[in-house]
Amino acid sequence: MKRRTVLLLLAVALLTALPLWLVHKPAPGGELFGGSDAQGQQAIVKLAPDYRPWFESLLTPPGKEIESLLFALQAALGAGIIGYWLGVSVTREKFRRAAEKDRHAP
């Protein structure tokens, strides 16, 4: 391989491994990737300890894994809908231009 290719592969490997190596371990009982939901709840408890939610969730997933699955499913469905809309829009525009070109052709 060329030297440049080797250097690029090494850079990619370092950029991938270095953040994983430098991540600080959470305190016992803490989560490594807690997210903003937990931080928001902690802030509410600290700022307004007597706060009561306006409503309860209709469906409470039985575990964190199911919650993550539902979130990923929601993201995938949204991306599919947006991708379908983009594909239809591009194809519609392509057909419109082709029809316009055929109309103006001698």
SVG drawing of the C-alpha trace seen along z (x, -y; Angstrom):
<svg xmlns="http://www.w3.org/2000/svg" viewBox="-52 -26 57 31">
<polyline fill="none" stroke="black" stroke-width="0.4" points="0.0,0.0 1.0,-3.5 2.4,-5.5 -0.5,-7.9 -3.1,-5.1 -1.4,-3.6 -1.3,-7.0 -5.0,-7.6 -5.9,-4.1 -3.7,-4.8 -5.4,-8.2 -8.9,-6.6 -7.9,-3.9 -6.6,-6.5 -9.7,-8.7 -11.8,-5.6 -9.9,-4.2 -8.6,-7.3 -12.0,-8.6 -12.9,-5.2 -9.7,-5.0 -10.0,-8.6 -13.6,-8.3 -13.8,-8.6 -15.4,-5.8 -18.7,-6.7 -19.0,-6.8 -20.4,-3.6 -24.2,-3.6 -23.8,-6.2 -24.3,-5.6 -21.7,-6.1 -24.2,-7.3 -27.0,-8.6 -28.5,-11.1 -30.3,-14.3 -33.5,-12.8 -31.8,-11.8 -30.0,-15.1 -33.3,-16.9 -35.0,-14.9 -32.1,-15.6 -32.3,-19.3 -36.1,-19.4 -35.6,-17.5 -32.9,-20.0 -34.8,-23.2 -38.4,-22.2 -38.5,-19.2 -42.3,-19.3 -42.9,-19.2 -45.5,-16.7 -45.7,-15.7 -48.9,-16.8 -49.6,-13.3 -48.3,-9.7 -47.1,-7.8 -49.7,-5.6 -47.1,-2.8 -44.1,-2.2 -41.6,0.1 -40.5,3.0 -36.8,2.2 -34.2,-0.1 -33.6,2.2 -37.2,2.0 -37.1,-1.8 -34.0,-1.9 -35.6,0.4 -38.7,-1.8 -36.6,-4.9 -34.5,-3.3 -37.7,-2.1 -39.1,-5.6 -35.9,-7.0 -35.9,-4.3 -39.5,-5.0 -38.9,-8.7 -35.8,-8.3 -37.7,-5.9 -40.5,-8.4 -38.1,-11.3 -36.1,-9.1 -39.2,-8.0 -40.4,-11.6 -36.9,-12.7 -36.9,-9.8 -40.4,-10.7 -39.6,-14.4 -36.4,-13.8 -38.1,-11.3 -41.0,-13.6 -38.7,-16.5 -36.7,-14.2 -39.9,-13.2 -41.1,-16.8 -37.8,-17.9 -37.9,-15.0 -41.5,-15.8 -40.6,-19.5 -37.6,-18.6 -39.8,-16.3 -42.4,-19.0 -39.9,-21.6 -38.0,-19.1 -38.6,-19.6"/>
</svg>
